[in-house]
Amino acid sequence: MKKINVLKPKFRTKEILSEIEECLDKGWTGMGYKTELFEDAWKEYTKLPNAHFISSNTVGLHLALNIFKKKYNWEDGDEVITTPLTFISTNHAIKYENLTPVFADVDEHLCIDINDFKKKITPKTKALIYVGIGGNCGDLKSIKTLCGKHNIKLILDAAHMAGTFIKESHHGVAYTSNHVGQDADVTVFSFQAVKNLPTADGGMICFKDSKDDKKVRKLSWLGIDKDTFLRSNEGNYKWKYNVDELGFKYHGNSIMASMGLVQLKYLEEDNNRRRQIADLYDKHLNGLESIKIIKTNKYVSKSSRHLYQIRVLNKDRDLVINKLYKQNIFPGVHYIDNTEYDLYKEYKGTCPNANQYSKELITLPIHLDLSDEDITYISNKLKSIINE
Ligand SMILES: *Cc1c(COP(=O)(O)O)cnc(C)c1O
């Protein structure tokens, strides 16, 4: 029997290889060339005003905080509100900049709960990192409004949100559908190996302000500033540049961009199939007493459906997963409450809902190698295990 994994990337191998071949033939595998083409294609697809291709989402979150900390004169120890239900990158990024994470609890969509967010705001609050978990957007609209009111920078960790579109205005049934990120001060995507736009590793950082975009291009390349030098000097010598800031080696390369360019062409098609799979699971699992499906928020017009998550109620979640393993079904858990980790143990107990959910969550297999029959098989096995 075939092994059914929770996530599995699909690559258009031949197309990707020919894109990479162009890089090799040209002798250009680094920054520039395909990275610029990928940035343009990403802007064209999302309609976001700026996009810079970097080596991962993690470094993007770090760069966002690094740039805002200097720009707005934040101090060490200033606070960034964040979620405990995320991949640990989100919260490490806050620590990289000597800022203090303040955990806000999550709502039924597993995104930050606006009421708890309100409660966690102090005079030291400078930013909010908001994670659209699984491709969902939670209460992003109201969150954005609240951020504006308190002058809190909104950093969107969109690692799961490549291809999530939200309704911009909704009077009656009419609305426009825009790619997520238009409202945030910065949006950071991930193209890591098992994300819904997979490369091997990569990310895109999209600032609202073009000045920040200019800055991130410099800081992701060690602080090397060629532009200023070129403007004020004659000749174009590669070694003649200025360095006036401590930057990082965080930029992306043309090999990863080649993969991204091809994968982007199929993103809509792939996400459509993900949404079909989610609908099928919904049909099989709706209305069951011990399964709570994590539903897409009403503001989402199209979810990327990076994940399909359920909570199993009043059951031993790990035991359920173990029994699924025996049927060759290998689900996942997104995520363990981050305050359970030793590094974050001082924040333990600050988010009771997230803590409870993190003991109940199961991510069911969702990827492009699954047939409708597979979804029926997985659903039936799950139902019989739950009813045992
Ligand atoms: C994967 C992931 C990240 C990190 O992305 P990388 O590109 O691997 O650095 C950050 N946040 C969330 C929510 C993720 O799922």
Ligand as a Chemical Component Dictionary entry (heavy atoms), coordinates in Angstrom:
data_LIG
# 
_chem_comp.id                   LIG 
_chem_comp.type                 NON-POLYMER 
_chem_comp.pdbx_formal_charge   0 
_chem_comp.three_letter_code    LIG 
# 
loop_
_chem_comp_atom.comp_id 
_chem_comp_atom.atom_id 
_chem_comp_atom.alt_atom_id 
_chem_comp_atom.type_symbol 
_chem_comp_atom.charge 
_chem_comp_atom.model_Cartn_x 
_chem_comp_atom.model_Cartn_y 
_chem_comp_atom.model_Cartn_z 
_chem_comp_atom.pdbx_ordinal 
LIG C1 C1 C 0 7.906  27.493 7.011 1  
LIG C2 C2 C 0 7.526  28.616 7.875 2  
LIG C3 C3 C 0 8.412  29.645 8.171 3  
LIG C4 C4 C 0 9.844  29.613 7.743 4  
LIG O1 O1 O 0 9.996  29.571 6.380 5  
LIG P1 P1 P 0 11.461 29.286 5.771 6  
LIG O2 O2 O 0 11.336 29.741 4.364 7  
LIG O3 O3 O 0 11.679 27.816 5.900 8  
LIG O4 O4 O 0 12.434 30.068 6.543 9  
LIG C5 C5 C 0 7.959  30.712 8.920 10 
LIG N1 N1 N 0 6.704  30.770 9.373 11 
LIG C6 C6 C 0 5.821  29.781 9.130 12 
LIG C7 C7 C 0 4.420  29.922 9.639 13 
LIG C8 C8 C 0 6.204  28.667 8.388 14 
LIG O5 O5 O 0 5.347  27.679 8.161 15 
# 
loop_
_chem_comp_bond.comp_id 
_chem_comp_bond.atom_id_1 
_chem_comp_bond.atom_id_2 
_chem_comp_bond.value_order 
_chem_comp_bond.pdbx_ordinal 
LIG C1 C2 SING 1  
LIG C2 C3 SING 2  
LIG C2 C8 DOUB 3  
LIG C3 C4 SING 4  
LIG C3 C5 DOUB 5  
LIG C4 O1 SING 6  
LIG O1 P1 SING 7  
LIG P1 O2 DOUB 8  
LIG P1 O3 SING 9  
LIG P1 O4 SING 10 
LIG C5 N1 SING 11 
LIG N1 C6 DOUB 12 
LIG C6 C7 SING 13 
LIG C6 C8 SING 14 
LIG C8 O5 SING 15 
# 
